[in-house]
Amino acid sequence: MNFASKALRDVTFFPLWLDHPDAPNVEPQLIGHASADLLIVGGGFTGLWAAILAKEAQPERDVMLIEAGKVAYGASGRPGGVVSTSIMHGLRNAERLFPEDIAELERLGQENLRGFRDTLSRHKIDAEECWGGELTVAVGDRHVDDLLAECDLHNKYGHKAEFLDAEALKSQIISPIFSAGCWNRDLSGTVHPARLAWGLKHAARALGVRLHEMTPMQSVERDKGILKVMTHDGSIKARKILLATNAFAAGDRRIKSRVVGIRDRIIATQPLTDEQLDRIGWRNRQGIYDTRTQLNYMRLTRDNRMTFGGRLTYYYDGTNNTDPAGERVVQPYLRLAEAFHRTFPQLDDVQFTHAWSGPIALTTRMAVHFQSYQDGDMIWAGGYSGFGVSTSRFGARVGLAKLDQEDLPELKMSFATSMPSRIPPEPLRWLGAKITLHALDTADEKGGWRHTWLRLVEAMGFPLT
């Protein structure tokens, strides 16, 4: 039996983060009719941050939040949990998209993360935060120069980034395939995503937000100047609505023209022993990304498990891309386990205890944007493309400002006034995704037409390499 099959043989197909005794009770579903000044649809990170920010800004505002399932059961309970100052999916992406605004976007990103940390402190939320920074590692020699340039770019905009050559990198993480690193020590680190969501839920309720789980929105219409949302067993009249549904709204006819739901996968090891930790030398517990075209990311948990993620997948017409219960068989995780073994062959005795996947709301921008409906009284905020754990707070803040037509300088910036490009419909969307994901999987090893295809996709707006 090979490593992947052996290491996955007793795995539980459920997110490690949600398999936790601190999971709170589910709030009752809405039955009957209700009204609110502000209705937030979606109990993930964006919705929870929006609820807290709205009530802290205006304590007298009547805020209601509805969630189709359980808080944190969707995308917010399934990511890697790396938090960053970047609000535009990294500095290079910000430079690609909005070069004229990059300095201000960096300032806003750092301000956002300070607000993130302050909220956790004020509301006594234990999200198992670890502020060891972010470490980007080069796989092979081909990406070393790019990594050095990335370090220089971070330092240009006030970060404390340190370039690590192959020998210096071994003092932080040991892998036979890592040839250099860029360690950004500023503000960033890791959190326990579900504990973060549950803590935000508790804080929102303490502030007076009315919260109903198991209450999916079924439709919305305007009724005598007021928006009326129908749910399974009731209705809500609201002056303003923030749609905080991210990837789960990618099935909507209007939203999905610019957003595609795509699945990402993660596996988690048993708690590593001190001796196993010594083999990999991971002393500062950074959140780590590698530079592979089909990248992997990894971090340690408080009890010394390693989570290891990557391997994107797209299903035709989005049918299984946002289903939380999807992919509960071993096969989709075998290649991810093989990638783990190539990265850390010295951990050939580990077992994986949990394997799961979750949805990412992907756009050509790879960063948050806003869509307006109902004459501006309903705003959708999302499209974080895998960078939503901390950026969702920023998306919630700007989404609320757009909804309330505040005189906020950020609303005049290009990111808030523009939209990502449209994405072709099915079946072209599925065909393009299959070719692109195959190219991502094999480009580093086989090259050829794959790099040409990826450059073509990048020319269409997706930054892939």
PyMOL commands that set and color helices and strands:
alter all, ss='L'
color gray80, all
select helices_A, chain A and resi 3-7+16-18+45-57+75-77+91-97+99-122+141-156+166-169+193-206+246-249+255-257+274-280+316-318+331-343+345-347+374-376+388-403+409-412+414-417+428-446+449-459
alter helices_A, ss='H'
color red, helices_A
select strands_A, chain A and resi 32-41+63-66+82-83+134-139+161-164+178-184+189-190+210-212+217-223+226-231+234-243+260-269+287-290+296-300+306-313+352-362+369-373+378-382
alter strands_A, ss='S'
color yellow, strands_A
deselect
rebuild
show_as cartoon
